[in-house]
Amino acid sequence: MPSPVSPADPVSPRATLSAAQHAASRHAAWLGAAAIITDEVGRVLLVHPTYRKDDSWLLPGGVVEAGEHPHVTCRREITEELGLDLPLSAVLAVHSFSSHHPDLQPGTACPGEVRFVFDGGTLRPDQVEAIRLPREELSEYAFLETRDAVQRLRPVDGQIMLAAYRARLGNTATAHLADGRHILGVPTLDRHDVHVRYRILWDSPLHHGPVPKHLPVQQAWAWCFVPDGRVVVVADPGPRGALPMLPGGTVEATDATPEGTLHREAAEEAQLTLADPLRLGWVLDETGEVYGGVGPNVRLRLAARVHDIGPAEVDPATGRSFARLLATPAQAAALLGWGPPGARQAQLAAETANERWGLPIARTAAVEEIPAEGMRLS
């Protein structure tokens, strides 16, 4: 009977291995699972382990045990570490960690790790109050702005956290990373290093009546709508990352009206030509500390249509060129860190734009950058 393999036939190296040898030749790596969990204003939850020599912090999560799926690990670890049973809504990032990475502690026999980062959602105040830590494992927890969170994480852990959180904010596909770096293209929020920051007055009510005559208007910001129902967000670059904001700014003595401030600032910051600005309401700033302690004043909130977007330019007030982003109103509110009041304001702005100008309610999509050459909208 002829041999099934003749000497002239190419022989795969795998075909010469026994089952045990083939199994031993396969790449081995640890598995880990963690979660992005935030409070109502978008600060990220970190935990401080008692067992790390370098005093670094971690996202909630842990090691996948033998025979366990990563999503099961993540829910189990959240329950063990925080005392909460939280649903997971999405895989935000998958990260491959090399056995020779410099962030690996010396003496650790790690063959490499694949880590899954899930979306653990936003905690209500009562859920935050219900957090209970295993004191033998975790000494404390904290909700931190992402700019502060990266300072407490090991560098590679900070890169993973930012990529995962930005995937959630920007509604992009699952981030795939190797040693902290994107391998399938860099999404817009990562490319511009955009962070969410805690803002004072985030929970202040939006007043809908006329501005009291005795209160000066110190600020005018607007939800600036393009024809598909999205809004423009500008991100001001800085040494610790870019901070998002709505177009607008401080009312100057040379501005005839707050609406004039909006037109000027939108043109300077984002090269927007606006039409039909209308007032949605105002927020009371009782101290005016950010304006040098001027006392009680008003921060005006408006909506406007974007008539045209010109080529990107340097902002004359700061000498910097701002990133210009398009986001749904809900995404913009999350980026701004205004919490539930911001979400309600975003909804009010979208409904107003729909009723007044017939603009559609924007469908959820990935945050994208406005081209440097601008956009013609009319």
N, C-alpha and C positions, 0 to 999 in steps of 0.2 A: 504494500500500500504506500503511495507516495507521501513524502513528508509534507505537512501543511505549510511549512515555511522552507523555501529553498535557500541555499546560500546566497543567491543573487538578489533575493527580496530584501528591501530595507526593513530593519527591525527597530521598532520604537523602543527607546530605553525603558519606558514604562512597562512594556510587554515582558521585559526580562525580570521585573521585580515581583516578589511575592506580595500578597495582600498586606502583610504586616510591614514590609519594606516600603510599599507605596504609601501606606498610612503614615509611616514615620517621616517620609519625605515631604509631606504636605506642610505648608506654612502654618505655624501655630501663633495665636495671639490671644491676649486677654480681651474680654468684652466688658464694656462699662455702659452705664445708662445714667442720664442726668436730666434735669428739667429746668426750663425757664419759667419762673413763677414771679409775678409782679404784684405790686399794690395798685391802688386805683389811679395813681398818677404816673405809673410806668417805671417805678424804681424796682430793681431786680433783687430778689431774695438770695442772699448768700448765708452759708453756715460756717462756723469756725470750729474745725476739728481739734480735739485735744491731743491727737497722736502725730501731728506733723511737726517736725523739728524746725522748719523754716517759717512757721507762723502764718502760712498762707491760708486762704479761705477757699471754699468750694461752692459750686452749685449743689443743691440737694440731689442726691443720687448715690450710686455705689457700684459695686462689682457684681456682674452677672454670675450667679452660681451655676454649677454644673446642671445641665438639662433645663435651664430657665431661659425664657425668652426676654429680650431687653425691655419690652414694654411692661412685662410682669415685674421685672426687677425695679423699674422706675416707680411704679405704684407702690410696691412693697417698701422701698426705701423711703418714699415720701411719708408713708404711714409710720414707719419706724422712727424716722428722724424728726418729723414735725407733728405727728399725731393727727394727721389729716388724711382723708380718703378723697383724692382728687382725680377726676377724669383727665385723660390725655387726648388732646384734640388733633395733634399733628406731629410728624417727625420734622423738626426744624433743621437739624444738621446731622451729618454722619462724618466722623473724623477718624482718620488713620494716623496713629502715633508710632514713630519709629523707635526701635530698641536703642538707638544711639542718640536720641534727641537730647540736647543739653539741659532741658528742664527735668530730665529723669534724675531722681536723687541718686548720688553715688552709692554703689553697692547693691542697687536694686536689680535683681535678675529678671527683668521684664523682657519678654520676647516681642514686645510691641502691643498696641491696644487698638481696638476699634470701639469707638464710643458713639452711642446714639443720644441725641439731645431732643427731648420731647417738649411740647407746649403744655405746661401745667396750668395755664390760665391766669386769671386775675383774682386775687383774694379780696373778699369783702372785709370790712372792718371787724365783723364778728368772727370771721375765720382767722384773721390775724391774732385776735385775742385768744383764740383756742389753740394756738401753737404750743406744743409741749416738747421740749428737747430731752433726749437721753443724755443726762449730764456726764456720764462716763465716756461718752463719745463726742458730744458737741457742747461747747461752752457757751455759745451765744449765736444769735442770728441778727441780720440787719437787712433792711431794704435800702439800696444805694443807687444813686445815679450811676449810669454806666461809666462815666468818666472816673468816678471814685471806685467803682467795683473793680475795674481793671487794675487798679493800684494794689488791691488786696489779693488778687489771683496770681498764680504763676503766669508768666507771659503767654504760654501756649493755651492755658485755660482761659485767659482773658480774650484771646483771639477767637476761641471756640464760642465763648459766651456772646461776644459781639456779633459774630456771623449768624448764630442761631436767633438771637433777639431781633436782628435786622431782617432776617427772613420772615419773622412773624409780623413786624411792623410794615415791611414793604410788600407783603403778600407775594413773595417770590417763591420759586421752587426750593425744595430741600437743598441746603448748602452742603456741598461735598468738599471736604478739606483734607489735606495731608500735611501733617506737622504744622497746623495752624494756618495754612494758606489755601485759598480757593483753587480748585483744579479745573473747574468748568466755567470760567469767566467770573468776573467780579461784579456783583450787583451794584446798583446805583448808590444805595445808602452806605455800602462798604467802601466804594470807590472814593466817596467824599468824606468818609469817617464821621457820619452823622450820629449824634447822640441825643437822647431825650434828657431834659434837665427838669429838676423840680422847680416850679415857679411859684413865687408868692402870689397870693390872691387867687389861687387856682379854684378855691371853693367859694369865692365871692359870688353872690347872686347877680344875674344880669337884669338890670332895671330897664323897663320898656317905655317908660314915660319920657317926657322932655327932660333935658338936663337942667337941674336947678340953676337959676341965674347966678347964685353966689358961688358956684363951684367952677373953677377953671378947667378946661379940657386940656390935659397934658399929653394925651396920646390918642392916635387914630390908627387902628389896624383894620384890615378888611379881608373877608373871604372873597377872593378874586376868581370868578368863574370863567372857564373857557367853554366853548359850545357843547362839549360832551358831558358837562356837569361836574368835571373835576375842578380843583382849585390849585392855584400856584402857591407853593411854599418855597421860601428862600432859606438857605443855610449859610450862616456866616462862619467862615473858616477861622480857626484859632489854633494856638499851640496844643490845646488839649482836645481838639476835635471841633467839628462844625455843629453849631446849634441852630435848629430850625425855628422859623418864625413866619407869621403872616406878613405880607407886604404892608408897609406903613411905618409909623415912627412918632417921634416927639414933635409936638406942635411948636413951631418957631414963631418968633415975633413978626416975621415977614410974611407968614401965612395968613391970608384973609379969613379963612375958615378951616375947621378940621378936615373938611372934604378937600380943600386945597393942599393940606399937608399930605393926605393920602395920594393925590395925583402926583405930587412932587416926589415923595418917597418911593412910590411904586415905579416911577420912571428911573430914579437914581439907582435903586437896589436891584430891580429886576427888569428894567427897560420895558415896562408895561404901559400901554396906553389904555386908560380905563374909561368906561361910560356908565352913566346912571348910578352913581354911588347912592346908597340909601342906608339909613341908620337902623340897626337891629336893636340896639340898646346900649347901656353903659354900665361899667363896673366902678364902684367907689373905692378909691385908694385913700385911706384915712390919714396916712402920714406923709405921703409923697417922698419917702426916704430915697428912692432911686433917683429922684429929681432934686436932690440936695435938701430934703426935708422941708418942702414947700407947704406942707399941710394938706388938708383934704382937697382932693381933686378927682377928676373923672378920666377914665380910660374908655374911649369910645370904640364900639365894635360896629362895623359896617359890612355890607355886601356890595359887590360891583361886578359888572361885566368886563371881561378883557376884550378890547377891540383889536389890539395888535401887540405882538411881542417882538421887540427889536433885537439886534445882535447883542451878545453879552458885552458888558463894559465894566470898568472899574468903578465902584461906588465912590463918589467924591468925598463923602464924609469920613470913610474909613480907609480908603486907599486899597481896598480888597475887592476881589471879584467874587460875588456870591454864587453858590450853586443854585440853579433854578429847577425846581422839581414840580411834577404834576402828580397829584394824589387825590383820592376821593376825600370829601370832607371828613368822613370818619377816620381815615388814615391820618389826615392832617391833625385832627384833634389828638390822636394818640401820640404823634410825633411831638406835639407841643407840650405834652404832659399836663393837660388841663383837667384830667380826670372826668368823672361823670358830668359835671357842668359843661365841660368842653364838648363832650359828645352831644349833649342836648343843644348847645349853641350851634354845632356843626349841622345837626338835623334841622334846626330853625333856619339856618342860612340856606341849606339845600331846598327846603320847602318854599322859602321866599323866592329863590331864583326860579323855581319851577312855576310858581304862581304869577310872578311879575314879568318874567321874560320867556316863559315856556321852555326853560332848559330841562333836560332829563335829569332824573336822579341817577347819579353816576353808579355804574356797576363796579363791583370790586375787581381791581386789576393790580398789577405790579406797579409800584411807584417807578416813574421814569423821569429821565432828565430832559429838559427842554434843549433842543439843539443850540449850539453856540451861535449859529446864524439867525436864530429866532424862528418865529412861526407867524404866517399870515393867516388871520382868523376870519376876516370879513371880505 
